[in-house]
Amino acid sequence: MAEDSPLLQNDTPGSSVRAAKHSRLVAATTVFAVGALAVMALVHTPAGRFSALGGPHDVTVLGRPQQSCDFSENGLNCGAKYQFVDPTCVAGGGLGCVAHTGCRFCHVDGMERQDGIPICPPCVCDHWGATGCVGQASVAPASEAPVAPVETPATPDAEPAPAPALEWLLSQDGLFESCANRCAKAGKSCSNEAWPPLYSDFVTLVKNLNATAHICDEIKDFDDTRHCAGSMIVLANKCFFRGFQPASCDTEEDDHSDCRLVCPCV
């Protein structure tokens, strides 16, 4: 008779229970290891590597190809506005991923661009009626469309009005009148800014006046006879630069009407 095996020799109720538990533990460990190897193969094999815009199209997430859309409640339901199916969110996550659901937000026209957020695949634009998805030309909003500038005809600069011509007139002999009154008779105004500041300037002025209408034979700096009160006067065929009162449009002789004022009129 053959010898009993060790297991039969120890075939007690307690040893049978321990053997059954050991068998179940070995089976569970084997299933876990096979599953882990399958996940690692998905992530690390060439067919399972992905880019930010999606990898090979034969890789699927829960039966859905990447770079695709799933707006159904029974599938991945990447139905929030501007989401698509991206396996990189399941494998390792990334910017725009909705946790590890396999759904990822993306860019279309009119959205502020953010580094790391991919451009949406065409199915997103088709579903939401947007533009600017992968392979589509972007359309600028109406407000940003270039507008041809309206050319406004150049307006020539207005030429400044010519300065009124300065005319030197003599007050009337035998009358007590100011230069303001004398200019007004000629339809002009007396200019207090036009008086010659220096004696040499007065000499030049008188010489110019003498060239057109002789007014005096001599030109003096000061009237020491005290006959006339004002300055810039003509008396007895002599022209005097200074008198006892400064030249002014309002100065008027009050004692001698033969003192004629040289008046700047504009």
C-alpha positions in Angstrom: 0.0 0.0 0.0 1.3 3.4 -1.0 2.3 5.8 1.7 -0.1 8.6 2.4 0.8 12.0 1.2 1.6 14.7 3.8 -1.6 16.5 2.9 -3.6 13.4 3.5 -1.7 12.7 6.6 -2.6 16.1 7.9 -6.1 16.2 6.5 -7.8 17.7 9.4 -10.8 20.1 9.4 -8.5 23.1 10.3 -5.9 22.4 7.6 -8.6 22.2 4.9 -9.9 25.7 5.7 -6.4 27.1 5.6 -5.7 25.5 2.2 -9.0 27.0 0.7 -8.1 30.6 2.0 -4.6 30.3 0.5 -6.0 29.3 -2.9 -8.4 32.3 -2.9 -5.5 34.7 -1.9 -3.3 33.4 -4.8 -6.2 33.9 -7.3 -6.9 37.5 -6.2 -3.3 38.4 -6.3 -3.0 37.1 -9.8 -6.0 39.1 -11.0 -4.7 42.3 -9.4 -1.2 41.8 -11.0 -2.7 41.2 -14.5 -4.9 44.3 -14.2 -1.9 46.5 -13.1 0.2 45.2 -16.0 -2.6 46.1 -18.4 -2.8 49.7 -17.1 1.0 50.0 -17.3 0.9 48.7 -20.8 -1.7 51.3 -21.8 0.3 54.2 -20.3 3.8 53.3 -21.3 3.6 51.5 -24.6 4.0 53.7 -27.8 0.4 53.3 -28.6 -0.5 54.7 -25.2 1.5 57.9 -25.2 -0.4 61.1 -25.6 0.3 64.8 -26.3 -1.5 67.9 -25.1 -3.6 67.9 -28.2 -4.3 64.1 -28.1 -2.3 61.1 -29.2 -2.9 58.2 -31.5 -6.5 57.9 -32.5 -6.6 54.1 -31.9 -6.4 54.6 -28.2 -9.8 54.7 -26.5 -11.2 55.8 -23.1 -14.1 53.7 -22.1 -14.7 52.8 -25.7 -14.4 56.5 -27.0 -11.5 57.5 -29.3 -9.5 60.5 -28.1 -10.0 63.9 -29.8 -13.7 62.9 -30.1 -16.8 64.3 -28.3 -19.3 62.6 -26.1 -22.3 64.7 -25.1 -24.5 61.7 -24.0 -25.5 61.1 -20.4 -24.9 57.4 -20.8 -21.3 57.8 -21.9 -18.5 60.0 -20.6 -20.8 63.0 -20.8 -18.2 65.6 -21.6 -21.1 67.8 -22.2 -20.1 71.0 -20.4 -19.5 73.8 -22.9 -16.3 73.3 -24.9 -15.1 69.9 -23.5 -13.9 66.9 -25.5 -12.6 63.3 -24.8 -8.9 63.3 -24.0 -7.3 60.1 -22.6 -4.4 62.0 -21.2 -6.7 63.2 -18.4 -7.2 59.5 -17.4 -3.5 58.6 -17.8 -1.9 61.5 -16.0 -4.2 64.6 -15.9 -3.2 68.0 -17.0 -4.4 71.6 -17.4 -8.1 71.7 -18.4 -8.8 68.1 -17.4 -11.9 67.5 -15.3 -10.2 65.3 -12.7 -9.6 61.9 -14.2 -13.0 61.6 -16.1 -11.4 61.7 -19.6 -13.0 65.1 -20.3 -11.0 68.2 -21.0 -11.8 71.9 -21.6 -10.5 73.5 -24.8 -10.2 76.8 -26.7 -12.5 78.2 -29.5 -12.6 81.6 -31.0 -13.6 84.4 -28.6 -12.0 82.8 -25.6 -8.9 84.2 -23.9 -6.0 81.9 -24.7 -4.2 80.1 -21.9 -1.0 78.1 -22.2 -1.6 74.4 -21.8 -5.3 74.4 -22.8 -5.6 72.8 -26.2 -7.6 74.0 -29.2 -10.9 72.1 -29.5 -11.4 69.4 -32.0 -13.9 70.1 -34.9 -16.7 68.1 -33.2 -16.8 70.7 -30.4 -17.3 73.6 -32.9 -19.9 71.5 -34.8 -21.9 70.9 -31.6 -21.7 74.4 -30.1 -21.8 76.4 -33.4 -18.3 77.8 -32.6 -15.3 78.6 -34.8 -11.6 78.3 -34.5 -11.3 74.5 -33.8 -8.4 72.4 -35.1 -8.2 72.6 -38.8 -10.7 75.5 -39.0 -9.9 79.1 -39.9 -10.5 81.6 -37.1 -13.2 84.2 -37.7 -12.6 87.6 -36.0 -15.6 89.0 -34.1 -17.5 91.7 -35.9 -16.3 94.3 -33.4 -12.7 93.3 -34.2 -13.1 93.2 -38.0 -10.8 95.8 -39.6 -12.6 98.9 -40.7 -11.2 100.9 -43.6 -10.3 104.4 -42.4 -12.4 107.2 -43.7 -10.2 109.7 -45.4 -11.1 113.2 -44.4 -10.0 115.8 -46.9 -7.2 117.9 -45.5 -8.3 121.3 -44.6 -5.7 123.9 -45.5 -4.5 125.9 -42.6 -6.2 129.3 -42.5 -3.8 132.0 -43.3 -3.5 134.6 -40.5 -5.2 137.9 -41.3 -2.7 140.4 -42.5 -1.7 143.0 -39.9 -3.3 146.4 -40.5 -1.1 148.7 -42.5 0.6 151.3 -40.3 0.1 154.9 -41.5 1.7 158.0 -39.9 -0.5 161.0 -40.0 -0.1 164.6 -38.6 -2.7 166.2 -36.4 -4.4 169.1 -38.1 -2.7 172.5 -37.7 -4.6 175.0 -35.6 -6.7 172.3 -33.8 -6.2 170.8 -30.3 -6.6 167.1 -31.0 -5.1 163.9 -29.8 -3.7 161.2 -32.1 -6.7 159.0 -31.2 -9.0 161.7 -32.7 -6.7 162.2 -35.7 -6.7 158.5 -36.5 -10.5 158.2 -36.0 -11.0 160.9 -38.7 -9.2 158.6 -41.1 -11.3 155.6 -40.1 -8.3 154.1 -38.2 -7.2 153.5 -34.6 -4.2 154.9 -32.9 -1.5 152.3 -31.8 0.4 152.9 -28.6 2.8 150.0 -29.6 4.0 151.8 -32.7 5.9 154.7 -31.2 9.7 154.7 -32.0 11.5 153.7 -28.8 14.8 155.4 -29.6 15.8 158.7 -31.1 17.6 156.9 -34.0 14.3 155.1 -34.8 12.5 158.4 -34.9 15.1 159.8 -37.3 14.6 156.9 -39.6 10.8 157.4 -39.4 11.0 161.1 -40.3 13.4 160.5 -43.2 10.9 157.9 -44.6 8.0 160.4 -44.2 10.0 163.2 -45.8 10.6 160.9 -48.8 6.8 160.9 -49.6 5.5 164.1 -48.0 8.0 166.6 -46.6 7.2 167.4 -43.0 10.3 169.0 -41.6 13.8 170.2 -42.4 15.5 169.5 -39.0 15.2 166.6 -36.6 15.8 167.3 -32.9 16.0 165.1 -29.9 14.3 167.5 -27.4 12.2 170.6 -27.6 14.0 172.9 -25.1 11.7 175.8 -26.0 8.9 174.2 -24.0 6.5 175.5 -26.6 4.9 172.1 -27.1 3.9 169.7 -24.3 3.8 166.4 -26.2 6.5 164.2 -27.9 6.8 163.2 -31.5 5.8 166.7 -32.8 6.3 169.0 -35.7 6.8 172.7 -35.0 8.1 175.4 -37.2 9.5 173.0 -39.8 11.3 171.0 -37.1 10.6 167.5 -35.8 11.1 166.8 -32.1 11.5 163.3 -30.6 10.7 164.3 -27.0 8.6 166.8 -25.2 7.5 167.2 -21.6 4.9 164.4 -21.9 5.5 160.9 -23.2 4.1 160.0 -26.6 0.5 158.7 -26.2 -2.6 158.3 -28.3 -4.5 160.3 -25.8 -2.1 163.3 -25.4 -3.5 166.5 -26.6 -1.9 170.0 -26.9 -3.8 172.5 -24.8 -1.8 175.8 -25.2 -0.5 176.0 -28.8 -2.4 174.7 -31.7 0.6 175.0 -34.0 2.2 171.9 -32.4 1.3 169.0 -34.7 1.5 165.5 -33.4 3.0 162.6 -35.5 0.3 159.9 -35.1 0.6 156.1 -35.7 -2.7 154.9 -37.2 -3.7 151.4 -38.1 
